[in-house]
Structure formats: C-alpha cells, structure tokens
Amino acid sequence: MVYSTWILVAHDAGARVFETQGRGTGLELVEEIEHPEGRARDRDMASDRPGRSFRKNSGDPRRAAMSQSEGPHERAVSDFARALAEKLKDARMQNRYWRLVLVAPPRFLGLLRSSLDGPTAKLVTASLDKDLASEKTSELAERLSEMIAL
C-alpha cells in the first residue's frame, strides 16, 4: 500500500496541490486551482458603498453610514479557503492521501485551518506560514524536503 502525502500550497489568488510518495519521489502536481477574486480589491468587487440609514430612536434626522463587517475581498478569500477545505475533505474520504502539509501566508493558513473538518485536520503533519505560491516545483521540493521527507 502506498502512503502518499499531499502538500497544499495556497494563497488568496490560487492554490496548487502536490503529491509525494516519500523520500526520493519528488513532487507531482495533482491540481492547480485559480482564484482571480483573490487578486481583486474591495472597490473592484463591491457594487457600491455601504448604504445609509436613519438613526432610530435618536431624534436625530441625520443619516449614519452602515458598516460592512467583512469586505467583498475578505469574503471571497474566506469562501476560497472553505472550498479548498472541502476539496481536501473529499480527497481524504476517497483515501487519496494519508498525510497533509499546508503551506500558505499566515492569515490564509489560519483560514484554512479553521475551515478543515476534524478528521482532515488530524492528517495535517506539518505547516509552513509562508507565501510560496509562485515558487517553481523544484524550488518547493527543496524548501520542503526536510518537512516532508522527500
């Protein structure tokens, strides 16, 4: 039986999933996932500014701006992290990997971790809080070699 490790290298605008069978096998690209919304700015994504409302029970007829708790960009990035977690869950349920390594910038890594279901989170054997999304596969293999015993 082959025990493969999946390595998710992700950031706001995309992710790559690699697989390795262990020492000497290198990294094989399983899937590349684009997320262009992760590059967009709030002003490019929002249809308009937050609305305005009358202040209730204050007797003041001036209008107050309504706030948004999460901007469009943050919402898109959170949704992407949840979608990646769902892909990882589906692959785990199909026994496509036995161990999981997460590589992402600190904020996105936190979103990923909080989006993983319990059984998938238990398979995370290592994580690295760096943005390595633009690294070539050979450079990734070198940087992660000790962490994942390539």
Secondary structure, DSSP 4 states (H G I P E B T S, - for coil): ----EEEEEEETTEEEEEEE-STT---EEEEEEE-GGGT--HHHH-SS---EEEPTTS---SEEEPP-SS-HHHHHHHHHHHHHHHHHHHHHHTT--SEEEEE--HHHHHHHHHHS-HHHHTTEEEEE-S--TTS-HHHHHHHHHHHHT-
